Amino acid sequence: MIDPVDALRGECELVSELVLGLPEEDFAKPTRLPEWNVKELLGHMKRGVDRINVFLDAPPPPAADADAISYWTRYDPVTDSPAVAARGKAVADEFESGQQLAAAWDETWRRATGRAATEARSRLVEVSWGPALTLDEYVKTRVLEITVHRMDMENALGLKGWGTDDAISIVDEILVGLLGEEPPTELEWDAVDFIDTGSGRRELTDAERETLGELADRFPLLA
C-alpha cells in the first residue's frame, strides 16, 4: 500500500534537486501557467506544502466532509484562481532571490512531511476555504499538486516531466475518481497524457474526444 507521505516526500525531494543550485536567471523563466514564472510557481508550491503545517497547528474539525477526490470539486476556478495566483506571487516576493526561496522550500517540505509522518493519519484537518478531511487524504491532494507542478516547472526548464511511481499512482487514482471511470484503453494514454489532459495542460484532440464520447465533457478534470 502506498504511503502518501512517502510519495509526497519523494516528489518534494526531486523538486529540491531541481531548484537548489538552479541559475538565478532560470527562476524568471515563464511557465505554461500564465500567472507564474518559475520562482512564482515555486512560491505557490511552498505555500501548498506548508498548509500541512498550518492546518496541523489548528484544532481539528468535528467531522470530515471530503476526500482527496471530492476536495477538487469544491474548488471554483473562476472565483478562486485569481487569489491563488496572487498568493503564489506574494510568497515569491518575500524572497530576494530564487535561491533563497529554494532553501526555504527545502526546509518547509521537510518540516511538513516530518510532522505528517508522526501524526495519526486519521487526524482531521480543515482547509481554509472549506473542505474537512483526514490528514491522509489531504496529503494525497498535496501529492497531486507537487507532482503536476513539478512537471510544469520541468516543462519551463526544457526538461521532460515525469512523476515518481508512487506519486503517479496517487494522481491517477484521483483523476480516475474525478472522471468516474478509467479512460478508454483505446486512447493508449500514458500517465503524462492523462495528467496533461486531466489538468488542462493540453486540449483533447478531436480523435480523443470521439473516443471518450460523453466523458470528454468532463475535461479538464482539474481546473
LUMLO-791867 format. One line per field, with one value per residue (C-alpha): residue number from 1; x, y, z. Coordinates in steps of 0.2 Angstrom, whole numbers, plus 5000, padded with zeros to 4 digits. Layout:
k	c(NUM; ...)
east	c(X; ...)
north	c(Y; ...)
up	c(Z; ...)
// end
This chain:
k	c(1; 2; 3; 4; 5; 6; 7; 8; 9; 10; 11; 12; 13; 14; 15; 16; 17; 18; 19; 20; 21; 22; 23; 24; 25; 26; 27; 28; 29; 30; 31; 32; 33; 34; 35; 36; 37; 38; 39; 40; 41; 42; 43; 44; 45; 46; 47; 48; 49; 50; 51; 52; 53; 54; 55; 56; 57; 58; 59; 60; 61; 62; 63; 64; 65; 66; 67; 68; 69; 70; 71; 72; 73; 74; 75; 76; 77; 78; 79; 80; 81; 82; 83; 84; 85; 86; 87; 88; 89; 90; 91; 92; 93; 94; 95; 96; 97; 98; 99; 100; 101; 102; 103; 104; 105; 106; 107; 108; 109; 110; 111; 112; 113; 114; 115; 116; 117; 118; 119; 120; 121; 122; 123; 124; 125; 126; 127; 128; 129; 130; 131; 132; 133; 134; 135; 136; 137; 138; 139; 140; 141; 142; 143; 144; 145; 146; 147; 148; 149; 150; 151; 152; 153; 154; 155; 156; 157; 158; 159; 160; 161; 162; 163; 164; 165; 166; 167; 168; 169; 170; 171; 172; 173; 174; 175; 176; 177; 178; 179; 180; 181; 182; 183; 184; 185; 186; 187; 188; 189; 190; 191; 192; 193; 194; 195; 196; 197; 198; 199; 200; 201; 202; 203; 204; 205; 206; 207; 208; 209; 210; 211; 212; 213; 214; 215; 216; 217; 218; 219; 220; 221; 222; 223)
east	c(5000; 5007; 5010; 5005; 5018; 5032; 5025; 5025; 5042; 5049; 5041; 5047; 5065; 5065; 5059; 5074; 5086; 5079; 5079; 5094; 5108; 5097; 5104; 5096; 5090; 5081; 5069; 5062; 5058; 5039; 5029; 5015; 5004; 5002; 5001; 5018; 5036; 5047; 5050; 5032; 5027; 5039; 5031; 5014; 5022; 5030; 5014; 5004; 5015; 5016; 4997; 5001; 5010; 4997; 4982; 4990; 4993; 4974; 4961; 4953; 4936; 4922; 4920; 4926; 4916; 4928; 4942; 4956; 4944; 4929; 4941; 4944; 4926; 4924; 4936; 4929; 4942; 4933; 4931; 4947; 4961; 4965; 4968; 4978; 4989; 4991; 4996; 5010; 5017; 5016; 5026; 5039; 5041; 5046; 5062; 5075; 5082; 5076; 5089; 5083; 5066; 5073; 5081; 5065; 5055; 5068; 5066; 5047; 5043; 5055; 5046; 5029; 5032; 5041; 5026; 5013; 5023; 5022; 5003; 4989; 4983; 4965; 4968; 4956; 4961; 4951; 4956; 4954; 4941; 4930; 4934; 4937; 4946; 4958; 4977; 4980; 4968; 4974; 4992; 4986; 4980; 4997; 5005; 4994; 4999; 5018; 5018; 5009; 5018; 5035; 5030; 5026; 5042; 5052; 5042; 5048; 5066; 5066; 5065; 5053; 5042; 5038; 5032; 5038; 5029; 5020; 5015; 5009; 4998; 4990; 4987; 4980; 4968; 4962; 4960; 4950; 4939; 4935; 4932; 4921; 4930; 4946; 4950; 4946; 4961; 4959; 4967; 4984; 4987; 5002; 5002; 5008; 4995; 4981; 4989; 4991; 4973; 4966; 4974; 4970; 4988; 4984; 4967; 4959; 4961; 4946; 4950; 4952; 4935; 4927; 4935; 4930; 4912; 4902; 4917; 4925; 4914; 4922; 4939; 4948; 4946; 4956; 4953)
north	c(5000; 5017; 5029; 5047; 5055; 5044; 5049; 5067; 5066; 5058; 5072; 5086; 5079; 5079; 5097; 5102; 5093; 5104; 5121; 5121; 5127; 5132; 5148; 5163; 5168; 5152; 5157; 5171; 5159; 5159; 5143; 5136; 5143; 5161; 5168; 5162; 5161; 5148; 5157; 5162; 5144; 5138; 5151; 5143; 5125; 5131; 5138; 5122; 5111; 5122; 5121; 5104; 5113; 5127; 5115; 5104; 5119; 5122; 5112; 5098; 5100; 5089; 5078; 5075; 5080; 5077; 5066; 5068; 5066; 5077; 5090; 5096; 5098; 5111; 5122; 5136; 5141; 5157; 5163; 5156; 5156; 5175; 5174; 5158; 5166; 5181; 5171; 5162; 5178; 5185; 5171; 5173; 5191; 5188; 5182; 5192; 5178; 5161; 5153; 5160; 5154; 5137; 5135; 5140; 5127; 5114; 5117; 5119; 5102; 5093; 5100; 5097; 5079; 5076; 5082; 5072; 5056; 5057; 5062; 5049; 5048; 5049; 5066; 5078; 5094; 5109; 5118; 5137; 5138; 5124; 5105; 5095; 5078; 5066; 5070; 5055; 5061; 5079; 5074; 5065; 5082; 5089; 5074; 5079; 5097; 5095; 5081; 5091; 5107; 5099; 5094; 5112; 5118; 5105; 5110; 5128; 5122; 5112; 5095; 5080; 5080; 5063; 5059; 5045; 5029; 5031; 5049; 5045; 5031; 5043; 5056; 5043; 5037; 5055; 5059; 5042; 5046; 5063; 5056; 5042; 5028; 5023; 5032; 5020; 5009; 5014; 5031; 5022; 5036; 5035; 5044; 5061; 5061; 5058; 5071; 5084; 5082; 5080; 5096; 5106; 5107; 5100; 5101; 5085; 5081; 5078; 5059; 5059; 5067; 5055; 5040; 5047; 5051; 5059; 5058; 5071; 5084; 5081; 5088; 5096; 5086; 5099; 5117)
up	c(5000; 4995; 5009; 5003; 5015; 5007; 4990; 4994; 5001; 4985; 4974; 4985; 4986; 4967; 4967; 4979; 4967; 4953; 4961; 4974; 4963; 4949; 4940; 4946; 4928; 4927; 4940; 4929; 4915; 4911; 4914; 4905; 4919; 4913; 4930; 4936; 4931; 4939; 4955; 4957; 4954; 4967; 4979; 4976; 4979; 4995; 5001; 4996; 5006; 5021; 5023; 5031; 5045; 5046; 5047; 5059; 5070; 5070; 5080; 5070; 5064; 5071; 5055; 5038; 5023; 5009; 5002; 4990; 4976; 4981; 4988; 4970; 4966; 4980; 4970; 4959; 4946; 4941; 4959; 4967; 4953; 4955; 4973; 4971; 4958; 4969; 4984; 4975; 4969; 4986; 4993; 4980; 4983; 5001; 4995; 4986; 4975; 4969; 4978; 4995; 4991; 4986; 5003; 5011; 5001; 5006; 5024; 5023; 5015; 5026; 5041; 5034; 5029; 5045; 5055; 5044; 5047; 5066; 5066; 5066; 5048; 5053; 5061; 5053; 5046; 5039; 5023; 5025; 5010; 5016; 5015; 5030; 5028; 5036; 5035; 5024; 5011; 5012; 5009; 4994; 4987; 4991; 4981; 4966; 4967; 4969; 4955; 4942; 4947; 4946; 4928; 4925; 4932; 4922; 4906; 4909; 4911; 4895; 4904; 4902; 4917; 4925; 4942; 4954; 4953; 4970; 4966; 4949; 4956; 4968; 4955; 4943; 4957; 4960; 4941; 4938; 4953; 4945; 4928; 4936; 4927; 4919; 4902; 4887; 4883; 4865; 4869; 4874; 4886; 4897; 4914; 4907; 4894; 4907; 4919; 4905; 4898; 4915; 4922; 4906; 4901; 4884; 4875; 4869; 4851; 4840; 4840; 4859; 4861; 4849; 4859; 4875; 4870; 4884; 4895; 4885; 4893; 4910; 4904; 4911; 4927; 4937; 4933)
// end
